[in-house]
Every structure is written in structure tokens, then in C-alpha cells.
Amino acid sequence: MTNLSHGIVTFATLYVATQDVFIAGSAMLGSMFPDKVEGPLFRFIHRCYSHWFVLYAAALAFFWTPEVLSAKGIQLWQMGIAHMGRMFLFWFFAGGLLHIVEDAVCGPVPVLYPTKRTTVLPRLFKTGSVGECLFVIAYCAILYMAAAGGIKI
């Protein structure tokens, strides 16, 4: 998926799930990280170490606290900047993990080893294609209908 698609899908998913802009925004930024960190070497090292789920799972475990799922709004400010930063980093890396899942629907990603990509989900479209655009639109429409219908995701 393109970075724009990653951002849209991740933000929409977490906003519908949590109704929290801070969480959705933090994850949206994190969803762009795996591709951006590759920098100018993108063509040579794409979907290797930066797309290995183990690194993101370890970061989530490191930044986990029970409050990351419950603190909202003014509570964040009252808890202080350290807690707010920890919460941002937790959701940032959660967005990176979602990036990997989103990439899995359009090609192979590393699973057991960071340099060996494996197809884990059926390929639904090619990156940057009309199919990707239609997927993002359909996904957001389904989320909207689920949220409007009161269905909890």
C-alpha cells in the first residue's frame, strides 16, 4: 500500500475502534514509519527489517501500561508528558504493526526472518493500483456503516 492508503486505513480503523483522535493520529503516523525509515534505500531493502513484526511487538510490550487503552483527553495532560509520550509511542508502534498487516494484503512480508518475505494473506491488489484505491474506499465505507449502525469493532 502507499503511505497515503496506510494513513487513511489506520486512522479510520483506530478512530472507529477507540473514538480517540490522539490514538488514531499517533497510529496513523506510525503506519507511515516502516516505509519512511528505509529512506533512499527503499528500492533495495523494502519489506525487510523495517517490516518485521517482531520489532513492533517488542516495542508494544515495552511501552505497554493499562492506561494506554483507557486514558483520554484531559486525563493525558494530568498524567504528565512522560505518560503522554509513552502512550504516543505505544500507538505509534501499533500503527507500524498495522502497516505490516496492511502490506500483507498486497504482497509478501517478513514473518520468521527479517530478510525472508512470505505470503501470509491473499494478494488483493497491487500497490498504487486502482484496486488499492477501491479497497481503501470500500474499507472506509464498511467502517462508516458499522460505526453508524452502532456496531462495535
Secondary structure, DSSP 4 states (H G I P E B T S, - for coil): --HHHHHHHHHHHHHHHH--HHHHHHHHHHHHHHHHTTGGGHHHHTTSGGG-HHHHHHHHHHH--GGGGT--THHHHHH-HHHHHHHHHHHHHHHHHHHHHHHHTTS-EESSSTT-EE--S-----TTSHHHHHHHHHHHHHHHHHHHTT---
